[in-house]
Amino acid sequence: MKIGIVGLGRMGGNIARRLMDADHEVVVYDQSRETRDGLAGEGAQAVGSLAELADALTPPRTVWLMLPAGTVTEQTIDTLSDTLTAGDSIIDGGNANFKDDVRRASRLAERDIAYLDVGVSGGVWGRERGYCLMIGGPTTWVETLDPIFYALAPQLGEIDRTPGRDGLDPRAEQGYIHCGPAGSGHFVKMVHNGIEYGLMAAYAEGFNLLKGRASEALPEAERFDLNLADIAEVWRRGSVISSWLLDLSSIALARDASLSEFSGEVADSGEGRWTVDAAVEQGVPANVLASALFSRFRSRVDEDYGDRLLSAMRREFGGHVESHNE
C-alpha cells in the first residue's frame, strides 16, 4: 500500500522505515528538509509540503500524523482537511487527548474524510520489535488499512500464545486491536501510559531502597553494598517482576550503575495527567497511577536515585532527554 507520513521524529521516521521494510510505499513530509531528505535516501518519496504530499498519493488517500499533541497536530489536520477530499482518511498516531479525537472525527465526517486515532507503543525500538497498536475509528477503514497495521505490529514473535483465546480477535496476539469508534484508541493508549507511570515508579522506588541500604545511618552490620546492575539482571531471568522496562533498566545500570548522567528531573508526556483526569471524571480509584504522576512532579524539586532511574528508563524506551539537556 501507499501511505503518507507527516512528522519524522523518533517514532515517525522508524514507522516509515518499518513500512518500507515490509515493501509498502511511503511519501514523507517533515518541516526539516534534512530529515525528509534522509528518509528519501532510504527509499521514501520525500515532498516539501502537505499539498505536495496529497498530490503524491492516489485516492483514496491516507495520511498518518506523528506529531506532538496540541496545536501543531490541530493545525496540520486543518490544513489536510482543506487539501484532501471525500473518501480520504487521516490517522493521528501521536499522543492526543481522546476527547480531541471525538471532536475531530465529527468535524471531518462532515467532509466525508475518515479519522482514525492510533495509540502507538514501542518507542525508539519499534522498527526492530514492532509497535503495539490501539486503533480507534470506522471499521471499514480499519479493515482497509489492515496491511499497514499488520506490518507495523510485532506479530506473534516469540511470545507464548495465551491459552483459551479461541474465538477471540486474532489481531490482538499479532500486536494490534480495533478498540472501537474514534477516540477509543487513544483512550486505551492513555490508560496504558498511566500504567507505565506506575510500573516505572515501582521499579524506581525499589532500586532506590536497594541503593539506600548502604547508608551510614544504618547499623554497620545491616548495611549492604548491593550491585544494582546484577540485581536487575537476575530479576530479568525467571522473576515474576520481569518486564521490558526491567530489561531497559538493566541496560542503563550495566552502562553506569550510578546513573550519574541523569539529574532525576522526570518529565511527563501529558497522558499521565489525562489518565488521572479520566479517573476523577469516572469516579474510578487510581491511587497508584495518581501517586506515580505526583512523584514526577516532586522529582523536579527534590531528585533522588530512583528519579534518575526513571529518567534512564525513559531514555532507553523512548529516547526522551531530560528537559535541562534539551
C-alpha positions as YAML, in Angstrom:
chain: A
units: angstrom
residues:
- id: 1
  name: MET
  ca: [0.00, 0.00, 0.00]
- id: 2
  name: LYS
  ca: [0.98, 3.64, -0.37]
- id: 3
  name: ILE
  ca: [0.64, 5.99, 2.60]
- id: 4
  name: GLY
  ca: [1.71, 9.49, 3.57]
- id: 5
  name: ILE
  ca: [3.55, 10.12, 6.84]
- id: 6
  name: VAL
  ca: [3.88, 13.55, 8.41]
- id: 7
  name: GLY
  ca: [6.39, 14.01, 11.24]
- id: 8
  name: LEU
  ca: [9.65, 12.06, 11.07]
- id: 9
  name: GLY
  ca: [10.89, 12.26, 14.64]
- id: 10
  name: ARG
  ca: [11.98, 9.40, 16.90]
- id: 11
  name: MET
  ca: [8.90, 7.30, 16.08]
- id: 12
  name: GLY
  ca: [7.58, 8.72, 12.81]
- id: 13
  name: GLY
  ca: [10.83, 8.06, 10.97]
- id: 14
  name: ASN
  ca: [11.01, 4.47, 12.19]
- id: 15
  name: ILE
  ca: [7.36, 3.86, 11.33]
- id: 16
  name: ALA
  ca: [8.21, 4.90, 7.77]
- id: 17
  name: ARG
  ca: [11.25, 2.62, 7.76]
- id: 18
  name: ARG
  ca: [9.34, -0.40, 9.12]
- id: 19
  name: LEU
  ca: [6.68, 0.06, 6.45]
- id: 20
  name: MET
  ca: [9.34, 0.27, 3.74]
- id: 21
  name: ASP
  ca: [10.96, -2.86, 5.19]
- id: 22
  name: ALA
  ca: [7.60, -4.56, 4.51]
- id: 23
  name: ASP
  ca: [7.54, -3.25, 0.90]
- id: 24
  name: HIS
  ca: [4.93, -0.54, 1.46]
- id: 25
  name: GLU
  ca: [5.39, 2.79, -0.32]
- id: 26
  name: VAL
  ca: [5.69, 5.87, 1.86]
- id: 27
  name: VAL
  ca: [5.51, 9.55, 0.99]
- id: 28
  name: VAL
  ca: [7.06, 11.60, 3.79]
- id: 29
  name: TYR
  ca: [6.96, 15.20, 4.93]
- id: 30
  name: ASP
  ca: [8.69, 16.93, 7.82]
- id: 31
  name: GLN
  ca: [9.44, 20.59, 8.45]
- id: 32
  name: SER
  ca: [13.12, 19.65, 8.46]
- id: 33
  name: ARG
  ca: [14.36, 19.28, 4.90]
- id: 34
  name: GLU
  ca: [17.41, 17.41, 6.17]
- id: 35
  name: THR
  ca: [15.20, 14.87, 7.94]
- id: 36
  name: ARG
  ca: [12.92, 14.20, 4.99]
- id: 37
  name: ASP
  ca: [15.87, 14.03, 2.59]
- id: 38
  name: GLY
  ca: [17.43, 11.46, 4.91]
- id: 39
  name: LEU
  ca: [14.35, 9.23, 4.53]
- id: 40
  name: ALA
  ca: [14.40, 9.80, 0.79]
- id: 41
  name: GLY
  ca: [17.91, 8.38, 0.78]
- id: 42
  name: GLU
  ca: [16.50, 5.22, 2.36]
- id: 43
  name: GLY
  ca: [13.78, 4.76, -0.26]
- id: 44
  name: ALA
  ca: [10.92, 7.06, 0.74]
- id: 45
  name: GLN
  ca: [9.38, 9.65, -1.55]
- id: 46
  name: ALA
  ca: [10.02, 13.00, 0.16]
- id: 47
  name: VAL
  ca: [7.91, 16.10, -0.52]
- id: 48
  name: GLY
  ca: [8.20, 19.73, 0.53]
- id: 49
  name: SER
  ca: [4.63, 20.49, 1.65]
- id: 50
  name: LEU
  ca: [1.36, 18.94, 2.74]
- id: 51
  name: ALA
  ca: [-0.16, 19.88, -0.62]
- id: 52
  name: GLU
  ca: [2.63, 18.02, -2.45]
- id: 53
  name: LEU
  ca: [2.09, 15.04, -0.17]
- id: 54
  name: ALA
  ca: [-1.61, 14.90, -1.06]
- id: 55
  name: ASP
  ca: [-0.78, 15.17, -4.78]
- id: 56
  name: ALA
  ca: [1.70, 12.29, -4.49]
- id: 57
  name: LEU
  ca: [-0.93, 9.89, -3.15]
- id: 58
  name: THR
  ca: [-3.63, 8.14, -5.17]
- id: 59
  name: PRO
  ca: [-7.24, 8.38, -3.88]
- id: 60
  name: PRO
  ca: [-8.48, 7.07, -1.58]
- id: 61
  name: ARG
  ca: [-5.56, 8.63, 0.28]
- id: 62
  name: THR
  ca: [-4.37, 8.03, 3.82]
- id: 63
  name: VAL
  ca: [-2.07, 10.39, 5.75]
- id: 64
  name: TRP
  ca: [-0.56, 9.25, 9.07]
- id: 65
  name: LEU
  ca: [0.47, 12.01, 11.50]
- id: 66
  name: MET
  ca: [3.21, 11.51, 14.09]
- id: 67
  name: LEU
  ca: [3.31, 14.96, 15.65]
- id: 68
  name: PRO
  ca: [3.25, 16.38, 19.19]
- id: 69
  name: ALA
  ca: [-0.23, 16.61, 20.71]
- id: 70
  name: GLY
  ca: [-1.84, 20.03, 20.63]
- id: 71
  name: THR
  ca: [-1.55, 23.00, 18.31]
- id: 72
  name: VAL
  ca: [0.79, 21.56, 15.68]
- id: 73
  name: THR
  ca: [-1.42, 18.48, 15.19]
- id: 74
  name: GLU
  ca: [-4.58, 20.58, 15.13]
- id: 75
  name: GLN
  ca: [-3.16, 22.95, 12.51]
- id: 76
  name: THR
  ca: [-1.92, 20.08, 10.36]
- id: 77
  name: ILE
  ca: [-5.32, 18.37, 10.41]
- id: 78
  name: ASP
  ca: [-6.98, 21.68, 9.49]
- id: 79
  name: THR
  ca: [-4.63, 22.08, 6.52]
- id: 80
  name: LEU
  ca: [-5.11, 18.49, 5.38]
- id: 81
  name: SER
  ca: [-8.89, 18.76, 5.66]
- id: 82
  name: ASP
  ca: [-8.74, 21.53, 3.06]
- id: 83
  name: THR
  ca: [-6.33, 19.53, 0.88]
- id: 84
  name: LEU
  ca: [-7.80, 16.03, 0.98]
- id: 85
  name: THR
  ca: [-11.19, 15.14, -0.49]
- id: 86
  name: ALA
  ca: [-14.18, 12.92, 0.28]
- id: 87
  name: GLY
  ca: [-13.17, 9.29, 0.69]
- id: 88
  name: ASP
  ca: [-9.71, 10.02, 2.10]
- id: 89
  name: SER
  ca: [-8.56, 9.40, 5.67]
- id: 90
  name: ILE
  ca: [-6.33, 10.89, 8.35]
- id: 91
  name: ILE
  ca: [-4.63, 8.89, 11.10]
- id: 92
  name: ASP
  ca: [-3.30, 10.57, 14.23]
- id: 93
  name: GLY
  ca: [-0.65, 8.29, 15.74]
- id: 94
  name: GLY
  ca: [0.60, 10.81, 18.30]
- id: 95
  name: ASN
  ca: [-0.37, 11.01, 21.95]
- id: 96
  name: ALA
  ca: [-3.57, 13.02, 21.51]
- id: 97
  name: ASN
  ca: [-6.30, 13.56, 24.08]
- id: 98
  name: PHE
  ca: [-9.13, 11.17, 23.16]
- id: 99
  name: LYS
  ca: [-11.69, 13.98, 23.51]
- id: 100
  name: ASP
  ca: [-9.91, 15.86, 20.73]
- id: 101
  name: ASP
  ca: [-10.25, 12.73, 18.57]
- id: 102
  name: VAL
  ca: [-14.02, 12.62, 19.07]
- id: 103
  name: ARG
  ca: [-14.32, 16.27, 18.08]
- id: 104
  name: ARG
  ca: [-12.03, 15.93, 15.05]
- id: 105
  name: ALA
  ca: [-13.77, 12.81, 13.77]
- id: 106
  name: SER
  ca: [-17.13, 14.56, 13.88]
- id: 107
  name: ARG
  ca: [-15.80, 17.61, 12.06]
- id: 108
  name: LEU
  ca: [-14.04, 15.59, 9.35]
- id: 109
  name: ALA
  ca: [-17.08, 13.36, 8.84]
- id: 110
  name: GLU
  ca: [-18.90, 16.44, 7.53]
- id: 111
  name: ARG
  ca: [-16.45, 16.36, 4.60]
- id: 112
  name: ASP
  ca: [-16.61, 12.56, 4.31]
- id: 113
  name: ILE
  ca: [-12.98, 12.30, 5.44]
- id: 114
  name: ALA
  ca: [-12.39, 9.40, 7.82]
- id: 115
  name: TYR
  ca: [-10.45, 9.93, 11.04]
- id: 116
  name: LEU
  ca: [-8.60, 7.19, 12.92]
- id: 117
  name: ASP
  ca: [-6.73, 7.54, 16.21]
- id: 118
  name: VAL
  ca: [-3.94, 5.04, 16.79]
- id: 119
  name: GLY
  ca: [-2.21, 4.72, 20.12]
- id: 120
  name: VAL
  ca: [1.34, 3.59, 19.35]
- id: 121
  name: SER
  ca: [3.63, 1.95, 21.90]
- id: 122
  name: GLY
  ca: [7.13, 0.78, 21.10]
- id: 123
  name: GLY
  ca: [9.35, 3.83, 21.37]
- id: 124
  name: VAL
  ca: [12.67, 4.00, 19.59]
- id: 125
  name: TRP
  ca: [12.83, 0.19, 19.43]
- id: 126
  name: GLY
  ca: [9.71, -0.07, 17.27]
- id: 127
  name: ARG
  ca: [11.39, -0.61, 13.92]
- id: 128
  name: GLU
  ca: [13.12, -3.70, 15.29]
- id: 129
  name: ARG
  ca: [10.49, -5.00, 17.73]
- id: 130
  name: GLY
  ca: [7.30, -3.72, 16.11]
- id: 131
  name: TYR
  ca: [4.67, -1.39, 17.53]
- id: 132
  name: CYS
  ca: [1.74, -2.27, 19.77]
- id: 133
  name: LEU
  ca: [-1.22, -0.51, 18.11]
- id: 134
  name: MET
  ca: [-4.51, 0.51, 19.73]
- id: 135
  name: ILE
  ca: [-6.84, 1.72, 16.98]
- id: 136
  name: GLY
  ca: [-10.00, 3.80, 17.08]
- id: 137
  name: GLY
  ca: [-12.13, 4.68, 14.07]
- id: 138
  name: PRO
  ca: [-14.52, 3.34, 11.43]
- id: 139
  name: THR
  ca: [-14.46, -0.43, 11.00]
- id: 140
  name: THR
  ca: [-14.35, -0.24, 7.20]
- id: 141
  name: TRP
  ca: [-11.20, 1.89, 7.28]
- id: 142
  name: VAL
  ca: [-9.53, -0.23, 9.94]
- id: 143
  name: GLU
  ca: [-10.09, -3.26, 7.71]
- id: 144
  name: THR
  ca: [-8.89, -1.41, 4.60]
- id: 145
  name: LEU
  ca: [-5.67, -0.37, 6.33]
- id: 146
  name: ASP
  ca: [-5.05, -3.78, 7.90]
- id: 147
  name: PRO
  ca: [-1.91, -4.42, 5.79]
- id: 148
  name: ILE
  ca: [-0.37, -1.25, 7.24]
- id: 149
  name: PHE
  ca: [-1.24, -2.13, 10.83]
- id: 150
  name: TYR
  ca: [-0.08, -5.72, 10.40]
- id: 151
  name: ALA
  ca: [3.28, -4.59, 9.03]
- id: 152
  name: LEU
  ca: [3.85, -2.21, 11.94]
- id: 153
  name: ALA
  ca: [2.77, -4.65, 14.65]
- id: 154
  name: PRO
  ca: [5.19, -7.13, 16.30]
- id: 155
  name: GLN
  ca: [3.09, -10.14, 15.15]
- id: 156
  name: LEU
  ca: [3.37, -13.39, 17.08]
- id: 157
  name: GLY
  ca: [7.12, -13.31, 17.59]
- id: 158
  name: GLU
  ca: [8.48, -15.49, 20.40]
- id: 159
  name: ILE
  ca: [5.79, -14.73, 22.99]
- id: 160
  name: ASP
  ca: [3.88, -17.83, 24.10]
- id: 161
  name: ARG
  ca: [0.28, -17.92, 22.90]
- id: 162
  name: THR
  ca: [-2.32, -17.37, 25.61]
- id: 163
  name: PRO
  ca: [-4.48, -20.44, 26.33]
- id: 164
  name: GLY
  ca: [-8.22, -20.01, 25.89]
- id: 165
  name: ARG
  ca: [-8.19, -17.33, 23.19]
- id: 166
  name: ASP
  ca: [-10.06, -19.47, 20.66]
- id: 167
  name: GLY
  ca: [-12.81, -17.38, 19.10]
- id: 168
  name: LEU
  ca: [-11.31, -14.04, 20.16]
- id: 169
  name: ASP
  ca: [-9.95, -11.40, 17.77]
- id: 170
  name: PRO
  ca: [-6.73, -12.87, 16.30]
- id: 171
  name: ARG
  ca: [-5.30, -9.39, 15.71]
- id: 172
  name: ALA
  ca: [-4.65, -8.92, 19.43]
- id: 173
  name: GLU
  ca: [-1.98, -11.63, 19.53]
- id: 174
  name: GLN
  ca: [-0.42, -10.08, 16.44]
- id: 175
  name: GLY
  ca: [0.04, -6.86, 18.42]
- id: 176
  name: TYR
  ca: [-2.82, -4.62, 17.25]
- id: 177
  name: ILE
  ca: [-6.53, -4.22, 18.00]
- id: 178
  name: HIS
  ca: [-9.52, -2.20, 16.87]
- id: 179
  name: CYS
  ca: [-10.69, -0.71, 20.17]
- id: 180
  name: GLY
  ca: [-13.89, 0.92, 18.90]
- id: 181
  name: PRO
  ca: [-15.01, 4.29, 17.47]
- id: 182
  name: ALA
  ca: [-12.94, 7.45, 17.20]
- id: 183
  name: GLY
  ca: [-11.23, 8.32, 20.47]
- id: 184
  name: SER
  ca: [-11.16, 4.78, 21.84]
- id: 185
  name: GLY
  ca: [-7.66, 4.03, 20.55]
- id: 186
  name: HIS
  ca: [-6.09, 7.00, 22.27]
- id: 187
  name: PHE
  ca: [-8.17, 6.37, 25.41]
- id: 188
  name: VAL
  ca: [-6.71, 2.86, 25.69]
- id: 189
  name: LYS
  ca: [-3.20, 4.22, 24.99]
- id: 190
  name: MET
  ca: [-3.73, 6.91, 27.63]
- id: 191
  name: VAL
  ca: [-4.50, 4.31, 30.30]
- id: 192
  name: HIS
  ca: [-1.54, 2.25, 29.02]
- id: 193
  name: ASN
  ca: [0.73, 5.22, 29.69]
- id: 194
  name: GLY
  ca: [-0.80, 5.76, 33.12]
- id: 195
  name: ILE
  ca: [0.01, 2.14, 33.97]
- id: 196
  name: GLU
  ca: [3.50, 2.68, 32.56]
- id: 197
  name: TYR
  ca: [3.98, 5.54, 35.04]
- id: 198
  name: GLY
  ca: [3.00, 3.23, 37.90]
- id: 199
  name: LEU
  ca: [5.27, 0.37, 36.80]
- id: 200
  name: MET
  ca: [8.24, 2.68, 36.34]
- id: 201
  name: ALA
  ca: [7.64, 4.27, 39.73]
- id: 202
  name: ALA
  ca: [7.60, 0.84, 41.42]
- id: 203
  name: TYR
  ca: [10.96, -0.10, 39.89]
- id: 204
  name: ALA
  ca: [12.42, 3.31, 40.75]
- id: 205
  name: GLU
  ca: [11.30, 3.10, 44.38]
- id: 206
  name: GLY
  ca: [12.57, -0.46, 44.72]
- id: 207
  name: PHE
  ca: [16.03, 0.31, 43.36]
- id: 208
  name: ASN
  ca: [16.17, 3.47, 45.46]
- id: 209
  name: LEU
  ca: [15.56, 1.28, 48.52]
- id: 210
  name: LEU
  ca: [18.26, -1.18, 47.44]
- id: 211
  name: LYS
  ca: [20.81, 1.58, 46.90]
- id: 212
  name: GLY
  ca: [19.96, 3.21, 50.22]
- id: 213
  name: ARG
  ca: [20.84, 0.06, 52.17]
- id: 214
  name: ALA
  ca: [24.49, 1.14, 52.18]
- id: 215
  name: SER
  ca: [23.66, 4.28, 54.14]
- id: 216
  name: GLU
  ca: [25.95, 5.09, 57.06]
- id: 217
  name: ALA
  ca: [22.84, 5.99, 59.04]
- id: 218
  name: LEU
  ca: [22.07, 2.26, 59.37]
- id: 219
  name: PRO
  ca: [23.76, -0.14, 61.82]
- id: 220
  name: GLU
  ca: [27.04, -1.26, 60.26]
- id: 221
  name: ALA
  ca: [26.17, -4.96, 60.37]
- id: 222
  name: GLU
  ca: [22.91, -4.26, 58.50]
- id: 223
  name: ARG
  ca: [24.42, -2.25, 55.68]
- id: 224
  name: PHE
  ca: [24.62, -3.91, 52.26]
- id: 225
  name: ASP
  ca: [26.58, -2.52, 49.35]
- id: 226
  name: LEU
  ca: [24.44, -4.12, 46.67]
- id: 227
  name: ASN
  ca: [25.31, -4.48, 42.99]
- id: 228
  name: LEU
  ca: [22.24, -2.97, 41.34]
- id: 229
  name: ALA
  ca: [23.23, -3.96, 37.79]
- id: 230
  name: ASP
  ca: [23.46, -7.61, 38.86]
- id: 231
  name: ILE
  ca: [20.16, -7.44, 40.72]
- id: 232
  name: ALA
  ca: [18.39, -6.00, 37.67]
- id: 233
  name: GLU
  ca: [19.94, -8.71, 35.52]
- id: 234
  name: VAL
  ca: [18.97, -11.61, 37.77]
- id: 235
  name: TRP
  ca: [15.41, -10.29, 38.13]
- id: 236
  name: ARG
  ca: [15.10, -10.35, 34.34]
- id: 237
  name: ARG
  ca: [15.53, -14.12, 34.37]
- id: 238
  name: GLY
  ca: [12.67, -16.14, 35.82]
- id: 239
  name: SER
  ca: [11.42, -13.47, 38.22]
- id: 240
  name: VAL
  ca: [7.71, -12.63, 38.45]
- id: 241
  name: ILE
  ca: [8.57, -8.93, 38.11]
- id: 242
  name: SER
  ca: [10.46, -9.33, 34.83]
- id: 243
  name: SER
  ca: [9.38, -6.96, 32.04]
- id: 244
  name: TRP
  ca: [10.70, -4.93, 29.14]
- id: 245
  name: LEU
  ca: [11.02, -1.94, 31.48]
- id: 246
  name: LEU
  ca: [13.26, -4.04, 33.71]
- id: 247
  name: ASP
  ca: [15.26, -5.08, 30.62]
- id: 248
  name: LEU
  ca: [15.82, -1.41, 29.81]
- id: 249
  name: SER
  ca: [16.72, -0.63, 33.42]
- id: 250
  name: SER
  ca: [19.30, -3.41, 33.29]
- id: 251
  name: ILE
  ca: [20.83, -1.86, 30.17]
- id: 252
  name: ALA
  ca: [21.10, 1.53, 31.85]
- id: 253
  name: LEU
  ca: [22.53, 0.11, 35.09]
- id: 254
  name: ALA
  ca: [25.08, -2.04, 33.27]
- id: 255
  name: ARG
  ca: [26.28, 1.07, 31.48]
- id: 256
  name: ASP
  ca: [26.59, 3.13, 34.69]
- id: 257
  name: ALA
  ca: [25.10, 1.90, 37.97]
- id: 258
  name: SER
  ca: [25.43, 5.39, 39.50]
- id: 259
  name: LEU
  ca: [23.29, 6.89, 36.68]
- id: 260
  name: SER
  ca: [25.48, 9.94, 37.04]
- id: 261
  name: GLU
  ca: [24.50, 11.43, 33.68]
- id: 262
  name: PHE
  ca: [20.91, 11.93, 34.85]
- id: 263
  name: SER
  ca: [19.67, 14.69, 37.14]
- id: 264
  name: GLY
  ca: [16.43, 12.88, 38.00]
- id: 265
  name: GLU
  ca: [14.11, 15.63, 36.78]
- id: 266
  name: VAL
  ca: [11.39, 13.42, 35.31]
- id: 267
  name: ALA
  ca: [9.06, 14.91, 32.71]
- id: 268
  name: ASP
  ca: [5.52, 13.73, 32.00]
- id: 269
  name: SER
  ca: [4.09, 13.49, 28.49]
- id: 270
  name: GLY
  ca: [0.59, 14.63, 29.44]
- id: 271
  name: GLU
  ca: [-1.10, 11.26, 29.18]
- id: 272
  name: GLY
  ca: [-0.49, 10.55, 32.87]
- id: 273
  name: ARG
  ca: [-2.42, 13.72, 33.71]
- id: 274
  name: TRP
  ca: [-5.23, 12.81, 31.32]
- id: 275
  name: THR
  ca: [-5.46, 9.36, 32.91]
- id: 276
  name: VAL
  ca: [-5.91, 10.86, 36.37]
- id: 277
  name: ASP
  ca: [-8.44, 13.35, 34.94]
- id: 278
  name: ALA
  ca: [-10.42, 10.43, 33.46]
- id: 279
  name: ALA
  ca: [-10.32, 8.60, 36.79]
- id: 280
  name: VAL
  ca: [-11.78, 11.64, 38.52]
- id: 281
  name: GLU
  ca: [-14.40, 12.08, 35.76]
- id: 282
  name: GLN
  ca: [-15.46, 8.42, 36.00]
- id: 283
  name: GLY
  ca: [-15.19, 8.18, 39.78]
- id: 284
  name: VAL
  ca: [-12.74, 5.29, 39.47]
- id: 285
  name: PRO
  ca: [-9.94, 4.97, 42.07]
- id: 286
  name: ALA
  ca: [-6.44, 5.18, 40.55]
- id: 287
  name: ASN
  ca: [-4.25, 5.52, 43.62]
- id: 288
  name: VAL
  ca: [-1.05, 4.08, 42.13]
- id: 289
  name: LEU
  ca: [-1.34, 5.98, 38.84]
- id: 290
  name: ALA
  ca: [-2.01, 9.29, 40.58]
- id: 291
  name: SER
  ca: [0.85, 8.76, 43.02]
- id: 292
  name: ALA
  ca: [3.24, 7.97, 40.17]
- id: 293
  name: LEU
  ca: [2.26, 11.18, 38.40]
- id: 294
  name: PHE
  ca: [2.69, 13.28, 41.54]
- id: 295
  name: SER
  ca: [6.09, 11.64, 42.13]
- id: 296
  name: ARG
  ca: [7.20, 13.02, 38.76]
- id: 297
  name: PHE
  ca: [6.15, 16.48, 39.87]
- id: 298
  name: ARG
  ca: [8.16, 16.05, 43.08]
- id: 299
  name: SER
  ca: [11.24, 14.93, 41.14]
- id: 300
  name: ARG
  ca: [11.56, 18.43, 39.69]
- id: 301
  name: VAL
  ca: [12.04, 19.82, 43.18]
- id: 302
  name: ASP
  ca: [13.86, 17.07, 45.08]
- id: 303
  name: GLU
  ca: [15.59, 14.43, 42.94]
- id: 304
  name: ASP
  ca: [16.94, 11.09, 44.19]
- id: 305
  name: TYR
  ca: [18.43, 7.91, 42.75]
- id: 306
  name: GLY
  ca: [15.02, 6.48, 41.93]
- id: 307
  name: ASP
  ca: [14.25, 9.56, 39.84]
- id: 308
  name: ARG
  ca: [17.50, 9.08, 37.93]
- id: 309
  name: LEU
  ca: [16.42, 5.52, 37.13]
- id: 310
  name: LEU
  ca: [13.07, 6.84, 35.87]
- id: 311
  name: SER
  ca: [14.95, 9.21, 33.57]
- id: 312
  name: ALA
  ca: [17.17, 6.35, 32.41]
- id: 313
  name: MET
  ca: [14.15, 4.16, 31.57]
- id: 314
  name: ARG
  ca: [12.51, 6.99, 29.63]
- id: 315
  name: ARG
  ca: [15.62, 7.46, 27.54]
- id: 316
  name: GLU
  ca: [16.03, 3.74, 26.86]
- id: 317
  name: PHE
  ca: [12.48, 3.11, 25.58]
- id: 318
  name: GLY
  ca: [11.57, 6.46, 24.07]
- id: 319
  name: GLY
  ca: [14.75, 8.42, 23.52]
- id: 320
  name: HIS
  ca: [13.46, 11.06, 25.95]
- id: 321
  name: VAL
  ca: [16.10, 13.55, 27.05]
- id: 322
  name: GLU
  ca: [15.85, 15.34, 30.38]
- id: 323
  name: SER
  ca: [14.48, 18.84, 29.92]
- id: 324
  name: HIS
  ca: [17.63, 20.56, 31.17]
- id: 325
  name: ASN
  ca: [19.57, 18.91, 28.33]
- id: 326
  name: GLU
  ca: [17.08, 19.63, 25.57]
...
